[in-house]
């Protein structure tokens, strides 16, 4: 019988790992407290911001670039296997500077990225508004990242779960995992509802809940939830097509006229409330960047729990106990990092070299 992997969490990370392990011939069971992809995965905006969301050169940038490079094929693979469009759009991201101080920050980011050989275009006000006429006239300039794209996280999660099921993966929704089962310094399954469910390996991909499990050994850092509120408006026809990234938030246009605005960053535990104060900040940010959104129609709002770590780096790789692996703590970049994370965990579980230095992310 094929070897068995239990994955704790069936969001974009858990499903990406399951996808690759199933292809490698493993049996896979995914344990999910809610529905697959219904927690932070579905609450994300879907910006594939390997450049626009990463502030410095280093190992984390390399991880993000490697995953972004895989995304177009990753999306195509999902769509061809499931007939579900994941909303992949090569929209590019405009990082808008609204004042001279922000302009200097943007120019500094562009300088080191260009030195690295990454694509970025420095635009003055007129050039930026030619590219995106809906932008505010109050801006001083913008960086344009043509290779930072976007995807629809809700559609992505549905496609991933569908493909995992087609490949033979087993979902146990409504599962509240108590902890990992450890025998002689080896993880041999999970404790679930008073019983032990056995497995050859356990992969922790539980997002903000990942380090609440009993039986985990001491780790490099912990995971905690950071709430982020997003609101959605409707514009028909669409007002603009590029993702607009400001220093207070972002505006993400979908091809069908939906516009996502976000996001707050709040340390409120597991509270996913949408608040008047949060929405007020987001609305102000959106109108400051794209004033024409004042005529957009209100649609809905929600909040998600980003899995934040104490040191700002994901917990990714082989755990301190035999048979234990981690794919969690990706914070604001979980959607972007799904493809590379699935490949990394598959390679480690099956004894292959992932080809990336994972030392900074080691559990």
PESULRA-V482787 format. One line per field, one symbol per residue. ss: DSSP state (2 for helix, 1 for strand, 0 for the rest). phi: phi as a letter, one per 40 degrees, with the letter a starting at -180 (. if undefined). A space follows every 50 residues. Layout:
ss = ???
phi = ???
//
This chain:
ss = 00011111000222222222222000111111000000022220001100 00000000222222222222222222222222000000100011111002 22222222222222200000111122222220000000001111100011 00222222222222220001111000111111100111111100111100 11110022222201000000001111111111110000000011100001 11100001111100010000000002222222222222202222201111 11111111100000111100010111110022222222222222222220 0000000022200
phi = .dcbbbbchbcccdcccddcccccgccbbbbbcbbdgcccdccccgcccc bcbbcacidccccccccdcccccdcccccccbgbccgcbccgbbccbcad ccccccccccccccccgccabcbcdccccccacccccccbiacbbcccba accccdcccccccdccchcbbbcgcbcciccbbfgbcbibcaggbbbcac bbbcbcfccdccccgccdbdabbbcbcbcbbbbbbbcdcabccbbbcbia bbcccchcbcbaacbbcbgccbccbccccccccccccccbdcccccccba aabbbcccbcbgbcbahcccbdgbbbaagcfcbccdcddccdcccdcccc gcccgbccdcbdd
//
